[in-house]
C-alpha cells in the first residue's frame, strides 16, 4: 500500500526488452512454492511469503517448448523493502511499482495482465491481505504391525524423517508463524524440522489426534476456530482420517459453501499439505483459494 493505494511490482527485462512479472524456472528438487520465493528474491532482491494463488498460464517459447507458469500474490513488508538487495543486471534492468490499472496496461504480455486482473478482482471485493491455514498430514510412519507399543508413540521411518526435511522449504514459502499438531509422535516429528527452521514453538494437543477423533473426544472446532480468529498463518498437522474434518471445520468457520468438495482437500498423502487462504479483512468471506502440494 502506498498513500492508501495498492501498488504492484513489474520488472523491466533488458534481455527481452519487455515489461513482465517476476518468474523463473524450477531448480532440480524444488517445489513450485519454493521456486516462486527464490525467483522473486533473485530477480527483485525482495524476500516475500506467498499469498493467494492467482492461476496458471502456458505458452510456447521460440524454441518450440511449452512453458507453464504458476502465479501467486505476495505482499512485500516494509522490512523487506528496507533490506532489498536489488541491483540492475543483465536479466532485470529495473523495478517499477505501479497502480494496478497502470501495471495491467504496461505489461508486455496479455497472460501477465490476466493474472493482475484476477488480483484486481480480489481487491475490488475488499480482499487485499490474506493469511493461510496449512493442513498437513504427518510423514511416513512405522506401520502398526511393526511397532509394539501405543499407536500415538509410533515414530517416523527413515523415509518419513527425510520427507519431514524435504517439505520445509515448501511450508516456509507461506511463512507460518504458528504450529499446532496432534500429540502423536509421528506428527510431532513431522513438524520438528519446520519449527527448527523458522524458530517456532510447537504446541501439541490430543484434540487433533487420531485416537481422540475415533473416540469422539476430539476438539477440532475449537482449534480451528482459534486459528481463524487469530488471522495468522499457521500449520495444523494431523492424521489422514482427521484432516478432511479439519478442512471442513475451516470452511464452516469462514462461511464457505461446497463443504463436501472442500473437505476432499484434506485427503492427503503422507507429508502432503493443503494451503487454505483466508482474508484478514473479511474472515467471513469464505476460503479465498486453496492449493495442495505433495512430494
C-alpha positions in Angstrom: 0.0 0.0 0.0 1.3 3.5 -0.9 -0.7 6.5 0.2 -3.7 4.3 0.7 -3.5 2.7 -2.7 -2.2 -0.7 -3.8 1.0 -0.8 -5.9 2.2 -3.9 -7.8 5.8 -4.6 -8.9 6.7 -5.1 -12.5 10.2 -5.7 -13.9 11.9 -4.3 -17.0 13.9 -7.1 -18.6 16.8 -5.8 -20.7 17.5 -9.1 -22.4 13.9 -9.5 -23.6 13.1 -5.8 -23.9 9.8 -6.2 -22.1 7.9 -5.4 -19.0 6.9 -8.5 -17.1 6.1 -10.1 -13.7 8.9 -11.9 -11.8 9.1 -15.6 -12.8 11.6 -18.3 -13.4 12.5 -22.0 -13.7 12.3 -24.9 -11.2 15.7 -26.0 -10.0 16.2 -29.7 -9.6 14.5 -31.0 -6.4 12.5 -27.8 -5.9 8.7 -27.4 -5.4 6.7 -24.7 -7.1 6.2 -22.5 -3.9 9.9 -22.8 -3.2 10.8 -21.7 -6.7 8.4 -18.8 -6.6 10.0 -17.4 -3.4 13.5 -17.9 -4.7 13.0 -16.4 -8.1 11.3 -13.3 -6.7 14.3 -12.9 -4.4 16.8 -13.3 -7.2 15.0 -11.0 -9.7 13.9 -8.3 -7.3 16.0 -8.6 -4.2 12.8 -8.9 -2.1 12.1 -11.6 0.4 8.4 -12.5 0.3 6.0 -15.1 1.5 3.3 -16.4 -0.8 -0.3 -15.3 -0.7 -3.3 -16.3 -2.8 -2.5 -18.4 -6.0 -3.7 -16.4 -9.0 -3.6 -19.1 -11.7 -1.6 -20.8 -14.3 -0.7 -19.9 -17.9 1.1 -21.8 -20.6 2.6 -20.7 -23.9 5.1 -21.9 -26.5 8.6 -20.4 -26.4 10.6 -19.5 -29.5 12.5 -22.8 -29.3 9.1 -24.7 -29.6 9.0 -25.8 -25.9 5.9 -25.3 -23.9 6.3 -23.2 -20.7 3.9 -23.4 -17.8 3.9 -20.6 -15.2 2.2 -20.6 -11.8 1.4 -17.2 -10.2 0.9 -16.1 -6.6 0.1 -12.8 -5.0 2.7 -11.8 -2.4 2.7 -8.8 0.0 6.0 -7.0 0.5 6.6 -5.8 4.0 8.3 -2.5 5.0 11.2 -4.6 6.4 11.6 -6.5 3.1 11.7 -3.2 1.2 14.3 -1.8 3.5 16.5 -4.9 3.2 16.1 -5.3 -0.6 19.3 -6.4 -2.3 18.2 -5.5 -5.9 20.8 -4.3 -8.3 20.4 -3.9 -12.1 21.6 -6.9 -14.0 21.7 -8.4 -17.5 18.4 -10.1 -16.6 16.5 -7.4 -14.9 17.3 -3.7 -15.7 14.9 -2.0 -13.3 11.9 -2.4 -11.0 8.7 -0.3 -11.0 5.9 0.0 -8.5 2.6 0.9 -10.3 -1.1 1.2 -9.5 -2.9 -2.0 -10.7 -4.6 -0.4 -13.6 -1.4 1.1 -14.9 0.5 -2.1 -14.4 -2.0 -4.0 -16.4 -1.6 -1.8 -19.4 2.2 -1.6 -19.0 2.8 -5.3 -19.2 4.1 -6.6 -22.5 2.2 -9.9 -22.3 -1.5 -10.4 -22.1 -1.1 -13.6 -20.0 0.7 -11.5 -17.3 -2.1 -8.8 -17.5 -4.7 -11.5 -16.9 -3.0 -12.5 -13.6 -3.1 -8.9 -12.4 -6.7 -8.6 -13.4 -7.5 -11.6 -11.2 -5.7 -9.9 -8.4 -7.6 -6.7 -9.0 -10.9 -8.6 -8.8 -9.9 -9.7 -5.3 -9.1 -6.1 -4.2 -12.5 -4.9 -5.5 -14.1 -7.5 -3.2 -12.2 -5.9 -0.3 -9.6 -8.8 -0.1 -6.2 -7.1 0.0 -4.4 -9.1 2.6 -4.6 -12.8 3.4 -3.4 -15.4 5.8 -3.1 -19.2 5.4 -4.0 -22.3 7.4 -1.9 -25.2 6.2 -3.4 -28.6 6.8 -0.5 -31.0 6.9 -0.5 -34.8 7.1 2.3 -36.4 9.0 5.2 -38.1 7.1 5.6 -41.8 6.6 5.3 -43.6 10.0 6.3 -47.0 11.1 3.4 -49.4 10.3 1.3 -50.5 13.3 2.2 -54.2 12.7 5.9 -53.3 13.0 5.6 -51.4 16.3 5.0 -52.9 19.7 3.5 -50.1 21.7 0.7 -47.5 21.9 -0.3 -46.1 18.5 0.4 -42.5 19.4 4.0 -43.4 20.0 4.7 -44.8 16.6 7.7 -42.9 15.1 8.5 -41.8 11.6 10.5 -44.2 9.4 13.8 -43.0 7.8 11.8 -42.2 4.7 9.4 -40.2 6.9 12.2 -38.3 8.5 13.6 -37.4 5.1 10.1 -36.3 4.0 9.8 -34.0 7.0 13.0 -32.3 6.0 12.1 -32.1 2.3 8.8 -30.2 2.9 10.5 -27.5 4.9 11.1 -25.0 2.0 7.6 -25.5 0.7 6.0 -24.9 4.0 8.3 -21.9 4.7 7.2 -20.3 1.5 3.9 -19.4 3.2 5.6 -18.0 6.3 3.6 -19.9 9.0 4.0 -18.2 12.4 2.2 -20.8 14.5 2.4 -24.6 14.6 -0.4 -26.8 16.1 -0.1 -30.5 15.9 -1.5 -33.8 17.1 0.3 -35.1 20.2 1.1 -38.3 18.3 4.9 -38.8 18.0 4.7 -39.1 14.2 3.1 -35.7 13.9 5.5 -34.1 16.4 8.4 -35.5 14.4 7.0 -34.2 11.1 6.8 -30.6 12.3 10.1 -30.6 14.2 12.2 -29.6 11.1 10.0 -26.7 10.0 9.7 -25.5 13.6 13.5 -25.5 13.9 14.0 -23.8 10.5 11.6 -21.0 11.4 12.4 -20.9 15.2 8.8 -21.6 16.2 7.5 -23.3 19.2 5.2 -26.2 18.6 2.0 -26.8 20.6 0.9 -30.4 20.6 -2.7 -31.4 21.6 -4.7 -34.5 21.9 -7.6 -32.5 20.3 -6.1 -33.1 16.9 -5.1 -36.8 17.4 -6.5 -39.8 15.6 -7.2 -41.6 18.8 -9.5 -38.7 20.0 -11.1 -38.4 16.6 -12.0 -42.1 16.5 -13.2 -42.0 20.1 -15.4 -38.9 19.5 -13.5 -36.8 22.0 -11.5 -34.5 19.7 -12.0 -30.8 19.7 -11.2 -29.8 16.2 -13.7 -27.0 16.0 -12.1 -25.1 18.9 -8.6 -25.4 17.5 -9.7 -24.3 14.0 -11.9 -21.5 15.4 -8.9 -20.1 17.4 -6.7 -20.1 14.3 -9.3 -18.4 12.1 -9.9 -15.7 14.8 -6.2 -15.1 15.2 -5.8 -14.3 11.4 -2.1 -15.5 11.5 -0.7 -18.1 9.1 -0.5 -21.5 10.8 0.3 -25.1 10.3 -2.1 -27.7 11.7 -0.6 -31.2 11.5 -2.7 -34.3 11.9 -3.7 -37.7 10.5 -5.2 -39.0 7.3 -8.7 -39.7 8.8 -8.8 -36.4 10.7 -7.7 -33.9 8.0 -10.9 -33.8 6.0 -12.7 -32.8 9.1 -10.1 -30.1 9.9 -10.6 -28.7 6.4 -14.4 -28.9 6.7 -14.2 -27.0 10.0 -12.1 -24.3 8.4 -14.8 -24.0 5.7 -17.6 -23.8 8.3 -15.7 -21.2 10.4 -15.3 -18.9 7.3 -18.8 -19.3 5.9 -17.6 -21.3 2.9 -20.0 -23.2 0.7 -19.4 -26.5 -1.1 -18.4 -28.2 2.2 -18.2 -31.7 0.7 -15.9 -30.7 -2.2 -13.7 -28.6 0.1 -13.3 -31.3 2.7 -11.8 -33.5 -0.1 -8.8 -31.2 0.0 -8.0 -33.0 3.3 -7.5 -36.3 1.5 -3.7 -36.1 1.5 -0.8 -38.5 1.0 1.8 -38.7 3.7 3.8 -35.4 4.0 1.2 -33.7 1.8 -0.5 -30.5 2.7 -3.3 -28.2 1.6 -3.0 -24.4 2.0 -6.3 -22.6 2.6 -6.1 -18.9 2.0 -8.4 -16.7 4.1 -9.0 -12.9 4.1 -7.6 -10.9 7.1 -10.0 -8.1 6.4 -13.1 -10.2 5.7 -12.6 -13.5 7.6 -16.2 -14.5 7.0 -15.8 -14.3 3.2 -15.0 -18.0 2.9 -12.0 -19.7 1.6 -10.5 -17.4 -1.0 -8.3 -20.1 -2.6 -6.8 -23.4 -1.8 -3.8 -25.4 -3.2 -2.4 -28.8 -2.4 1.2 -29.9 -2.5 2.9 -33.2 -2.1 6.4 -34.7 -2.6 
